[in-house]
Amino acid sequence: MNYQINPLQPKDWSQVRSIYTESISTAVSTFDTEPPNWQDWDSSRLSNCRFVAREGEKIYGWASLSPASST
């Protein structure tokens, strides 16, 4: 496979949300019990630190950073 790392775009959200939903079932990578909607997720992540690993149009993983505080 030949993955590319690209900035996460709003159009990627459906695939990112699907991966996020899978991670909820493990209870290892998040304390969330339900996947967020785009607006909630978007407002809680740093806009310049969101990436996806993709091959073509298929997204295989993602990463983002959240601020530790609002100050």
PyMOL Python script that loads the backbone (N, CA, C, O; Angstrom):
from pymol import cmd

cmd.read_pdbstr("""\
ATOM      1  N   MET A   1       0.826  -1.174   0.000  1.00  0.00           N
ATOM      2  CA  MET A   1       0.000   0.000   0.000  1.00  0.00           C
ATOM      3  C   MET A   1       0.874   1.242   0.000  1.00  0.00           C
ATOM      4  O   MET A   1       1.983   1.246   0.534  1.00  0.00           O
ATOM      5  N   ASN A   2       0.358   2.274  -0.600  1.00  0.00           N
ATOM      6  CA  ASN A   2       1.094   3.523  -0.729  1.00  0.00           C
ATOM      7  C   ASN A   2       0.269   4.646  -0.099  1.00  0.00           C
ATOM      8  O   ASN A   2      -0.483   5.337  -0.787  1.00  0.00           O
ATOM      9  N   TYR A   3       0.418   4.821   1.217  1.00  0.00           N
ATOM     10  CA  TYR A   3      -0.343   5.830   1.930  1.00  0.00           C
ATOM     11  C   TYR A   3       0.242   7.215   1.719  1.00  0.00           C
ATOM     12  O   TYR A   3       1.448   7.379   1.534  1.00  0.00           O
ATOM     13  N   GLN A   4      -0.632   8.202   1.750  1.00  0.00           N
ATOM     14  CA  GLN A   4      -0.212   9.593   1.759  1.00  0.00           C
ATOM     15  C   GLN A   4      -0.801  10.239   3.007  1.00  0.00           C
ATOM     16  O   GLN A   4      -1.922   9.923   3.406  1.00  0.00           O
ATOM     17  N   ILE A   5      -0.051  11.133   3.614  1.00  0.00           N
ATOM     18  CA  ILE A   5      -0.540  11.896   4.748  1.00  0.00           C
ATOM     19  C   ILE A   5      -0.959  13.260   4.231  1.00  0.00           C
ATOM     20  O   ILE A   5      -0.152  13.999   3.666  1.00  0.00           O
ATOM     21  N   ASN A   6      -2.231  13.587   4.430  1.00  0.00           N
ATOM     22  CA  ASN A   6      -2.779  14.845   3.946  1.00  0.00           C
ATOM     23  C   ASN A   6      -3.518  15.554   5.074  1.00  0.00           C
ATOM     24  O   ASN A   6      -3.944  14.913   6.034  1.00  0.00           O
ATOM     25  N   PRO A   7      -3.673  16.875   4.967  1.00  0.00           N
ATOM     26  CA  PRO A   7      -4.510  17.573   5.931  1.00  0.00           C
ATOM     27  C   PRO A   7      -5.943  17.039   5.864  1.00  0.00           C
ATOM     28  O   PRO A   7      -6.465  16.759   4.785  1.00  0.00           O
ATOM     29  N   LEU A   8      -6.556  16.907   7.016  1.00  0.00           N
ATOM     30  CA  LEU A   8      -7.948  16.459   7.086  1.00  0.00           C
ATOM     31  C   LEU A   8      -8.848  17.585   6.599  1.00  0.00           C
ATOM     32  O   LEU A   8      -8.710  18.729   7.034  1.00  0.00           O
ATOM     33  N   GLN A   9      -9.755  17.268   5.712  1.00  0.00           N
ATOM     34  CA  GLN A   9     -10.706  18.216   5.156  1.00  0.00           C
ATOM     35  C   GLN A   9     -12.113  17.874   5.645  1.00  0.00           C
ATOM     36  O   GLN A   9     -12.375  16.719   5.983  1.00  0.00           O
ATOM     37  N   PRO A  10     -13.024  18.849   5.693  1.00  0.00           N
ATOM     38  CA  PRO A  10     -14.402  18.538   6.107  1.00  0.00           C
ATOM     39  C   PRO A  10     -15.031  17.394   5.314  1.00  0.00           C
ATOM     40  O   PRO A  10     -15.837  16.639   5.858  1.00  0.00           O
ATOM     41  N   LYS A  11     -14.675  17.257   4.044  1.00  0.00           N
ATOM     42  CA  LYS A  11     -15.244  16.167   3.229  1.00  0.00           C
ATOM     43  C   LYS A  11     -14.793  14.792   3.707  1.00  0.00           C
ATOM     44  O   LYS A  11     -15.406  13.785   3.356  1.00  0.00           O
ATOM     45  N   ASP A  12     -13.720  14.740   4.510  1.00  0.00           N
ATOM     46  CA  ASP A  12     -13.210  13.477   5.041  1.00  0.00           C
ATOM     47  C   ASP A  12     -13.972  13.016   6.280  1.00  0.00           C
ATOM     48  O   ASP A  12     -13.779  11.889   6.736  1.00  0.00           O
ATOM     49  N   TRP A  13     -14.830  13.868   6.828  1.00  0.00           N
ATOM     50  CA  TRP A  13     -15.437  13.604   8.130  1.00  0.00           C
ATOM     51  C   TRP A  13     -16.195  12.274   8.195  1.00  0.00           C
ATOM     52  O   TRP A  13     -16.099  11.585   9.211  1.00  0.00           O
ATOM     53  N   SER A  14     -16.922  11.894   7.188  1.00  0.00           N
ATOM     54  CA  SER A  14     -17.710  10.653   7.281  1.00  0.00           C
ATOM     55  C   SER A  14     -16.800   9.444   7.503  1.00  0.00           C
ATOM     56  O   SER A  14     -17.138   8.556   8.286  1.00  0.00           O
ATOM     57  N   GLN A  15     -15.659   9.396   6.829  1.00  0.00           N
ATOM     58  CA  GLN A  15     -14.742   8.282   7.035  1.00  0.00           C
ATOM     59  C   GLN A  15     -14.018   8.393   8.375  1.00  0.00           C
ATOM     60  O   GLN A  15     -13.811   7.388   9.055  1.00  0.00           O
ATOM     61  N   VAL A  16     -13.632   9.612   8.754  1.00  0.00           N
ATOM     62  CA  VAL A  16     -12.974   9.820  10.045  1.00  0.00           C
ATOM     63  C   VAL A  16     -13.933   9.453  11.173  1.00  0.00           C
ATOM     64  O   VAL A  16     -13.532   8.801  12.136  1.00  0.00           O
ATOM     65  N   ARG A  17     -15.186   9.861  11.066  1.00  0.00           N
ATOM     66  CA  ARG A  17     -16.193   9.546  12.084  1.00  0.00           C
ATOM     67  C   ARG A  17     -16.397   8.039  12.203  1.00  0.00           C
ATOM     68  O   ARG A  17     -16.581   7.525  13.306  1.00  0.00           O
ATOM     69  N   SER A  18     -16.366   7.345  11.104  1.00  0.00           N
ATOM     70  CA  SER A  18     -16.503   5.887  11.126  1.00  0.00           C
ATOM     71  C   SER A  18     -15.353   5.243  11.905  1.00  0.00           C
ATOM     72  O   SER A  18     -15.578   4.339  12.710  1.00  0.00           O
ATOM     73  N   ILE A  19     -14.135   5.702  11.668  1.00  0.00           N
ATOM     74  CA  ILE A  19     -12.978   5.186  12.399  1.00  0.00           C
ATOM     75  C   ILE A  19     -13.105   5.543  13.880  1.00  0.00           C
ATOM     76  O   ILE A  19     -12.804   4.725  14.749  1.00  0.00           O
ATOM     77  N   TYR A  20     -13.548   6.755  14.160  1.00  0.00           N
ATOM     78  CA  TYR A  20     -13.749   7.214  15.534  1.00  0.00           C
ATOM     79  C   TYR A  20     -14.771   6.326  16.246  1.00  0.00           C
ATOM     80  O   TYR A  20     -14.583   5.953  17.404  1.00  0.00           O
ATOM     81  N   THR A  21     -15.844   5.996  15.546  1.00  0.00           N
ATOM     82  CA  THR A  21     -16.885   5.130  16.108  1.00  0.00           C
ATOM     83  C   THR A  21     -16.315   3.761  16.470  1.00  0.00           C
ATOM     84  O   THR A  21     -16.646   3.211  17.521  1.00  0.00           O
ATOM     85  N   GLU A  22     -15.470   3.211  15.618  1.00  0.00           N
ATOM     86  CA  GLU A  22     -14.827   1.934  15.925  1.00  0.00           C
ATOM     87  C   GLU A  22     -13.962   2.032  17.170  1.00  0.00           C
ATOM     88  O   GLU A  22     -13.928   1.102  17.976  1.00  0.00           O
ATOM     89  N   SER A  23     -13.262   3.152  17.335  1.00  0.00           N
ATOM     90  CA  SER A  23     -12.371   3.299  18.490  1.00  0.00           C
ATOM     91  C   SER A  23     -13.144   3.415  19.802  1.00  0.00           C
ATOM     92  O   SER A  23     -12.624   3.047  20.855  1.00  0.00           O
ATOM     93  N   ILE A  24     -14.357   3.912  19.756  1.00  0.00           N
ATOM     94  CA  ILE A  24     -15.177   4.011  20.967  1.00  0.00           C
ATOM     95  C   ILE A  24     -15.430   2.631  21.559  1.00  0.00           C
ATOM     96  O   ILE A  24     -15.454   2.475  22.780  1.00  0.00           O
ATOM     97  N   SER A  25     -15.615   1.654  20.727  1.00  0.00           N
ATOM     98  CA  SER A  25     -15.914   0.307  21.213  1.00  0.00           C
ATOM     99  C   SER A  25     -14.751  -0.320  21.974  1.00  0.00           C
ATOM    100  O   SER A  25     -14.964  -1.244  22.760  1.00  0.00           O
ATOM    101  N   THR A  26     -13.529   0.160  21.760  1.00  0.00           N
ATOM    102  CA  THR A  26     -12.381  -0.389  22.478  1.00  0.00           C
ATOM    103  C   THR A  26     -12.209   0.210  23.859  1.00  0.00           C
ATOM    104  O   THR A  26     -11.591  -0.403  24.729  1.00  0.00           O
ATOM    105  N   ALA A  27     -12.757   1.416  24.073  1.00  0.00           N
ATOM    106  CA  ALA A  27     -12.616   2.156  25.335  1.00  0.00           C
ATOM    107  C   ALA A  27     -11.153   2.396  25.700  1.00  0.00           C
ATOM    108  O   ALA A  27     -10.830   2.576  26.875  1.00  0.00           O
ATOM    109  N   VAL A  28     -10.275   2.399  24.714  1.00  0.00           N
ATOM    110  CA  VAL A  28      -8.854   2.622  24.953  1.00  0.00           C
ATOM    111  C   VAL A  28      -8.435   4.015  24.488  1.00  0.00           C
ATOM    112  O   VAL A  28      -7.683   4.694  25.187  1.00  0.00           O
ATOM    113  N   SER A  29      -8.904   4.445  23.334  1.00  0.00           N
ATOM    114  CA  SER A  29      -8.403   5.689  22.755  1.00  0.00           C
ATOM    115  C   SER A  29      -9.266   6.911  23.043  1.00  0.00           C
ATOM    116  O   SER A  29      -8.882   8.023  22.681  1.00  0.00           O
ATOM    117  N   THR A  30     -10.414   6.740  23.679  1.00  0.00           N
ATOM    118  CA  THR A  30     -11.282   7.870  23.990  1.00  0.00           C
ATOM    119  C   THR A  30     -12.202   7.508  25.146  1.00  0.00           C
ATOM    120  O   THR A  30     -12.505   6.337  25.374  1.00  0.00           O
ATOM    121  N   PHE A  31     -12.636   8.524  25.864  1.00  0.00           N
ATOM    122  CA  PHE A  31     -13.635   8.331  26.909  1.00  0.00           C
ATOM    123  C   PHE A  31     -15.039   8.555  26.365  1.00  0.00           C
ATOM    124  O   PHE A  31     -16.021   8.319  27.069  1.00  0.00           O
ATOM    125  N   ASP A  32     -15.143   9.004  25.128  1.00  0.00           N
ATOM    126  CA  ASP A  32     -16.445   9.250  24.526  1.00  0.00           C
ATOM    127  C   ASP A  32     -17.248   7.961  24.408  1.00  0.00           C
ATOM    128  O   ASP A  32     -16.695   6.877  24.225  1.00  0.00           O
ATOM    129  N   THR A  33     -18.543   8.105  24.515  1.00  0.00           N
ATOM    130  CA  THR A  33     -19.424   6.953  24.347  1.00  0.00           C
ATOM    131  C   THR A  33     -20.233   7.034  23.057  1.00  0.00           C
ATOM    132  O   THR A  33     -20.838   6.049  22.634  1.00  0.00           O
ATOM    133  N   GLU A  34     -20.241   8.201  22.442  1.00  0.00           N
ATOM    134  CA  GLU A  34     -20.913   8.428  21.165  1.00  0.00           C
ATOM    135  C   GLU A  34     -19.995   9.276  20.292  1.00  0.00           C
ATOM    136  O   GLU A  34     -19.302  10.156  20.804  1.00  0.00           O
ATOM    137  N   PRO A  35     -19.978   9.031  18.999  1.00  0.00           N
ATOM    138  CA  PRO A  35     -19.151   9.873  18.131  1.00  0.00           C
ATOM    139  C   PRO A  35     -19.740  11.280  18.041  1.00  0.00           C
ATOM    140  O   PRO A  35     -20.962  11.430  18.000  1.00  0.00           O
ATOM    141  N   PRO A  36     -18.899  12.306  18.011  1.00  0.00           N
ATOM    142  CA  PRO A  36     -19.411  13.669  17.916  1.00  0.00           C
ATOM    143  C   PRO A  36     -19.890  13.998  16.508  1.00  0.00           C
ATOM    144  O   PRO A  36     -19.572  13.298  15.547  1.00  0.00           O
ATOM    145  N   ASN A  37     -20.654  15.068  16.407  1.00  0.00           N
ATOM    146  CA  ASN A  37     -20.987  15.575  15.077  1.00  0.00           C
ATOM    147  C   ASN A  37     -19.830  16.447  14.606  1.00  0.00           C
ATOM    148  O   ASN A  37     -18.933  16.770  15.385  1.00  0.00           O
ATOM    149  N   TRP A  38     -19.850  16.825  13.338  1.00  0.00           N
ATOM    150  CA  TRP A  38     -18.747  17.590  12.776  1.00  0.00           C
ATOM    151  C   TRP A  38     -18.507  18.893  13.530  1.00  0.00           C
ATOM    152  O   TRP A  38     -17.359  19.223  13.829  1.00  0.00           O
ATOM    153  N   GLN A  39     -19.559  19.636  13.842  1.00  0.00           N
ATOM    154  CA  GLN A  39     -19.395  20.934  14.489  1.00  0.00           C
ATOM    155  C   GLN A  39     -18.705  20.801  15.838  1.00  0.00           C
ATOM    156  O   GLN A  39     -17.809  21.586  16.147  1.00  0.00           O
ATOM    157  N   ASP A  40     -19.102  19.830  16.642  1.00  0.00           N
ATOM    158  CA  ASP A  40     -18.477  19.634  17.949  1.00  0.00           C
ATOM    159  C   ASP A  40     -17.022  19.182  17.808  1.00  0.00           C
ATOM    160  O   ASP A  40     -16.139  19.677  18.508  1.00  0.00           O
ATOM    161  N   TRP A  41     -16.787  18.249  16.909  1.00  0.00           N
ATOM    162  CA  TRP A  41     -15.428  17.764  16.702  1.00  0.00           C
ATOM    163  C   TRP A  41     -14.542  18.889  16.173  1.00  0.00           C
ATOM    164  O   TRP A  41     -13.433  19.095  16.668  1.00  0.00           O
ATOM    165  N   ASP A  42     -15.026  19.609  15.178  1.00  0.00           N
ATOM    166  CA  ASP A  42     -14.271  20.689  14.552  1.00  0.00           C
ATOM    167  C   ASP A  42     -13.904  21.773  15.565  1.00  0.00           C
ATOM    168  O   ASP A  42     -12.785  22.284  15.536  1.00  0.00           O
ATOM    169  N   SER A  43     -14.804  22.123  16.437  1.00  0.00           N
ATOM    170  CA  SER A  43     -14.547  23.201  17.399  1.00  0.00           C
ATOM    171  C   SER A  43     -13.633  22.774  18.542  1.00  0.00           C
ATOM    172  O   SER A  43     -13.124  23.625  19.272  1.00  0.00           O
ATOM    173  N   SER A  44     -13.417  21.481  18.707  1.00  0.00           N
ATOM    174  CA  SER A  44     -12.581  21.008  19.817  1.00  0.00           C
ATOM    175  C   SER A  44     -11.175  20.577  19.389  1.00  0.00           C
ATOM    176  O   SER A  44     -10.411  20.070  20.211  1.00  0.00           O
ATOM    177  N   ARG A  45     -10.830  20.770  18.127  1.00  0.00           N
ATOM    178  CA  ARG A  45      -9.512  20.376  17.607  1.00  0.00           C
ATOM    179  C   ARG A  45      -8.787  21.573  17.021  1.00  0.00           C
ATOM    180  O   ARG A  45      -9.415  22.490  16.491  1.00  0.00           O
ATOM    181  N   LEU A  46      -7.472  21.563  17.116  1.00  0.00           N
ATOM    182  CA  LEU A  46      -6.674  22.619  16.496  1.00  0.00           C
ATOM    183  C   LEU A  46      -6.757  22.484  14.976  1.00  0.00           C
ATOM    184  O   LEU A  46      -6.519  21.404  14.434  1.00  0.00           O
ATOM    185  N   SER A  47      -7.086  23.549  14.307  1.00  0.00           N
ATOM    186  CA  SER A  47      -7.333  23.470  12.860  1.00  0.00           C
ATOM    187  C   SER A  47      -6.085  23.169  12.039  1.00  0.00           C
ATOM    188  O   SER A  47      -6.195  22.645  10.930  1.00  0.00           O
ATOM    189  N   ASN A  48      -4.910  23.486  12.553  1.00  0.00           N
ATOM    190  CA  ASN A  48      -3.689  23.246  11.770  1.00  0.00           C
ATOM    191  C   ASN A  48      -2.993  21.931  12.130  1.00  0.00           C
ATOM    192  O   ASN A  48      -1.880  21.679  11.667  1.00  0.00           O
ATOM    193  N   CYS A  49      -3.622  21.107  12.934  1.00  0.00           N
ATOM    194  CA  CYS A  49      -3.020  19.831  13.355  1.00  0.00           C
ATOM    195  C   CYS A  49      -4.002  18.681  13.177  1.00  0.00           C
ATOM    196  O   CYS A  49      -4.313  17.969  14.131  1.00  0.00           O
ATOM    197  N   ARG A  50      -4.484  18.505  11.967  1.00  0.00           N
ATOM    198  CA  ARG A  50      -5.437  17.432  11.630  1.00  0.00           C
ATOM    199  C   ARG A  50      -4.957  16.761  10.350  1.00  0.00           C
ATOM    200  O   ARG A  50      -4.780  17.409   9.319  1.00  0.00           O
ATOM    201  N   PHE A  51      -4.754  15.467  10.433  1.00  0.00           N
ATOM    202  CA  PHE A  51      -4.215  14.755   9.278  1.00  0.00           C
ATOM    203  C   PHE A  51      -4.925  13.424   9.072  1.00  0.00           C
ATOM    204  O   PHE A  51      -5.447  12.830  10.015  1.00  0.00           O
ATOM    205  N   VAL A  52      -4.935  12.971   7.834  1.00  0.00           N
ATOM    206  CA  VAL A  52      -5.465  11.649   7.501  1.00  0.00           C
ATOM    207  C   VAL A  52      -4.402  10.870   6.736  1.00  0.00           C
ATOM    208  O   VAL A  52      -3.580  11.447   6.023  1.00  0.00           O
ATOM    209  N   ALA A  53      -4.433   9.560   6.894  1.00  0.00           N
ATOM    210  CA  ALA A  53      -3.612   8.655   6.089  1.00  0.00           C
ATOM    211  C   ALA A  53      -4.545   8.059   5.054  1.00  0.00           C
ATOM    212  O   ALA A  53      -5.521   7.393   5.402  1.00  0.00           O
ATOM    213  N   ARG A  54      -4.258   8.290   3.808  1.00  0.00           N
ATOM    214  CA  ARG A  54      -5.164   7.837   2.755  1.00  0.00           C
ATOM    215  C   ARG A  54      -4.405   7.168   1.622  1.00  0.00           C
ATOM    216  O   ARG A  54      -3.220   7.403   1.388  1.00  0.00           O
ATOM    217  N   GLU A  55      -5.154   6.324   0.936  1.00  0.00           N
ATOM    218  CA  GLU A  55      -4.705   5.765  -0.339  1.00  0.00           C
ATOM    219  C   GLU A  55      -5.851   6.029  -1.298  1.00  0.00           C
ATOM    220  O   GLU A  55      -6.921   5.431  -1.181  1.00  0.00           O
ATOM    221  N   GLY A  56      -5.627   6.915  -2.233  1.00  0.00           N
ATOM    222  CA  GLY A  56      -6.718   7.335  -3.101  1.00  0.00           C
ATOM    223  C   GLY A  56      -7.756   8.081  -2.280  1.00  0.00           C
ATOM    224  O   GLY A  56      -7.434   9.048  -1.589  1.00  0.00           O
ATOM    225  N   GLU A  57      -9.002   7.632  -2.356  1.00  0.00           N
ATOM    226  CA  GLU A  57     -10.074   8.259  -1.589  1.00  0.00           C
ATOM    227  C   GLU A  57     -10.339   7.559  -0.259  1.00  0.00           C
ATOM    228  O   GLU A  57     -11.116   8.061   0.554  1.00  0.00           O
ATOM    229  N   LYS A  58      -9.713   6.418  -0.025  1.00  0.00           N
ATOM    230  CA  LYS A  58      -9.932   5.631   1.192  1.00  0.00           C
ATOM    231  C   LYS A  58      -9.045   6.140   2.323  1.00  0.00           C
ATOM    232  O   LYS A  58      -7.827   6.232   2.171  1.00  0.00           O
ATOM    233  N   ILE A  59      -9.658   6.470   3.455  1.00  0.00           N
ATOM    234  CA  ILE A  59      -8.914   6.911   4.633  1.00  0.00           C
ATOM    235  C   ILE A  59      -8.738   5.727   5.565  1.00  0.00           C
ATOM    236  O   ILE A  59      -9.701   5.043   5.912  1.00  0.00           O
ATOM    237  N   TYR A  60      -7.490   5.492   5.967  1.00  0.00           N
ATOM    238  CA  TYR A  60      -7.170   4.364   6.838  1.00  0.00           C
ATOM    239  C   TYR A  60      -6.895   4.777   8.277  1.00  0.00           C
ATOM    240  O   TYR A  60      -6.905   3.934   9.173  1.00  0.00           O
ATOM    241  N   GLY A  61      -6.652   6.049   8.507  1.00  0.00           N
ATOM    242  CA  GLY A  61      -6.403   6.521   9.862  1.00  0.00           C
ATOM    243  C   GLY A  61      -6.361   8.032   9.892  1.00  0.00           C
ATOM    244  O   GLY A  61      -6.287   8.688   8.853  1.00  0.00           O
ATOM    245  N   TRP A  62      -6.409   8.575  11.091  1.00  0.00           N
ATOM    246  CA  TRP A  62      -6.364  10.018  11.247  1.00  0.00           C
ATOM    247  C   TRP A  62      -5.707  10.376  12.571  1.00  0.00           C
ATOM    248  O   TRP A  62      -5.593   9.546  13.473  1.00  0.00           O
ATOM    249  N   ALA A  63      -5.281  11.627  12.666  1.00  0.00           N
ATOM    250  CA  ALA A  63      -4.689  12.141  13.906  1.00  0.00           C
ATOM    251  C   ALA A  63      -5.036  13.626  14.000  1.00  0.00           C
ATOM    252  O   ALA A  63      -5.126  14.328  12.993  1.00  0.00           O
ATOM    253  N   SER A  64      -5.227  14.079  15.231  1.00  0.00           N
ATOM    254  CA  SER A  64      -5.470  15.502  15.462  1.00  0.00           C
ATOM    255  C   SER A  64      -4.983  15.857  16.862  1.00  0.00           C
ATOM    256  O   SER A  64      -4.757  14.987  17.703  1.00  0.00           O
ATOM    257  N   LEU A  65      -4.829  17.149  17.085  1.00  0.00           N
ATOM    258  CA  LEU A  65      -4.458  17.648  18.405  1.00  0.00           C
ATOM    259  C   LEU A  65      -5.583  18.507  18.938  1.00  0.00           C
ATOM    260  O   LEU A  65      -6.254  19.219  18.192  1.00  0.00           O
ATOM    261  N   SER A  66      -5.775  18.426  20.242  1.00  0.00           N
ATOM    262  CA  SER A  66      -6.748  19.270  20.936  1.00  0.00           C
ATOM    263  C   SER A  66      -5.998  20.170  21.895  1.00  0.00           C
ATOM    264  O   SER A  66      -4.985  19.759  22.460  1.00  0.00           O
ATOM    265  N   PRO A  67      -6.471  21.387  22.090  1.00  0.00           N
ATOM    266  CA  PRO A  67      -5.787  22.258  23.050  1.00  0.00           C
ATOM    267  C   PRO A  67      -5.938  21.710  24.467  1.00  0.00           C
ATOM    268  O   PRO A  67      -6.962  21.126  24.819  1.00  0.00           O
ATOM    269  N   ALA A  68      -4.896  21.912  25.269  1.00  0.00           N
ATOM    270  CA  ALA A  68      -4.938  21.453  26.657  1.00  0.00           C
ATOM    271  C   ALA A  68      -5.725  22.412  27.542  1.00  0.00           C
ATOM    272  O   ALA A  68      -6.276  22.011  28.567  1.00  0.00           O
ATOM    273  N   SER A  69      -5.776  23.685  27.141  1.00  0.00           N
ATOM    274  CA  SER A  69      -6.558  24.677  27.884  1.00  0.00           C
ATOM    275  C   SER A  69      -6.939  25.804  26.946  1.00  0.00           C
ATOM    276  O   SER A  69      -6.429  25.880  25.828  1.00  0.00           O
ATOM    277  N   SER A  70      -7.812  26.664  27.380  1.00  0.00           N
ATOM    278  CA  SER A  70      -8.252  27.776  26.526  1.00  0.00           C
ATOM    279  C   SER A  70      -7.446  29.037  26.778  1.00  0.00           C
ATOM    280  O   SER A  70      -7.743  30.082  26.197  1.00  0.00           O
ATOM    281  N   THR A  71      -6.440  28.963  27.626  1.00  0.00           N
ATOM    282  CA  THR A  71      -5.631  30.156  27.909  1.00  0.00           C
ATOM    283  C   THR A  71      -4.318  30.140  27.179  1.00  0.00           C
ATOM    284  O   THR A  71      -3.525  31.073  27.312  1.00  0.00           O
TER     285      THR A  71
END
""", "prot")
cmd.dss("prot")
cmd.show_as("cartoon", "prot")
cmd.util.cbc("prot")
cmd.orient("prot")
